[in-house]
Amino acid sequence: MTKDSVDALRETGPYLVLTPDELVTQAKALGENGAVMLHPMAGGTDPDLSWEMLELVESKVMPHLA
């Protein structure tokens, strides 16, 4: 996925494209009963990139939410 395609996905509206720090902030703002949905294959994202994103969430986001 190129920067142009990430920007295009951001502009569609239904999907938030966030950095790990931004996701931590957003998730914490949802409160104790909040939920975050991930769509790693959104917009036809390459499966390898999707796995990379999921691993990033696991290593950089989840430790701050546990």
SULJOHU-V834105 format. One record per residue. N is the residue number from 1. SS is DSSP state (helix for helix, strand for strand, loop for the rest). PSI is psi in radians with two decimals (* if undefined). NEAR is the number of other C-alpha atoms within 8 Angstrom. Layout:
BEGIN
[[N:SS:PSI:NEAR] [N:SS:PSI:NEAR]]
END
This chain:
BEGIN
[[1:loop:2.28:7] [2:loop:2.92:5] [3:helix:-0.67:6] [4:helix:-0.72:6] [5:helix:-0.58:8] [6:helix:-0.79:10] [7:helix:-0.71:8] [8:helix:-0.72:8] [9:helix:-0.73:11] [10:helix:-0.72:10] [11:helix:-0.26:6] [12:loop:-0.42:7] [13:loop:-0.89:7] [14:loop:-0.38:4] [15:loop:2.31:7] [16:loop:2.32:6] [17:loop:1.88:7] [18:loop:2.72:7] [19:loop:2.87:6] [20:helix:-0.76:10] [21:helix:-0.71:9] [22:helix:-0.69:8] [23:helix:-0.73:10] [24:helix:-0.82:11] [25:helix:-0.82:8] [26:helix:-0.77:8] [27:helix:-0.76:12] [28:helix:-0.62:9] [29:helix:-0.37:6] [30:loop:-0.30:9] [31:loop:-3.13:7] [32:loop:-0.61:5] [33:loop:0.21:5] [34:loop:2.87:7] [35:loop:2.54:6] [36:loop:2.30:5] [37:loop:2.33:4] [38:loop:2.48:4] [39:loop:1.29:5] [40:loop:-0.33:9] [41:loop:0.25:9] [42:helix:2.44:6] [43:helix:0.35:5] [44:helix:0.49:5] [45:loop:2.43:10] [46:loop:2.37:8] [47:helix:-0.64:7] [48:helix:-0.72:6] [49:helix:-0.63:9] [50:helix:-0.77:11] [51:helix:-0.70:9] [52:helix:-0.74:8] [53:helix:-0.76:9] [54:helix:-0.69:9] [55:helix:-0.61:8] [56:helix:-0.74:10] [57:helix:-0.75:10] [58:helix:-0.78:9] [59:helix:-0.53:8] [60:helix:-0.34:10] [61:helix:-0.94:13] [62:helix:-0.69:9] [63:helix:-0.42:8] [64:helix:-0.16:7] [65:helix:-0.14:8] [66:loop:*:4]]
END
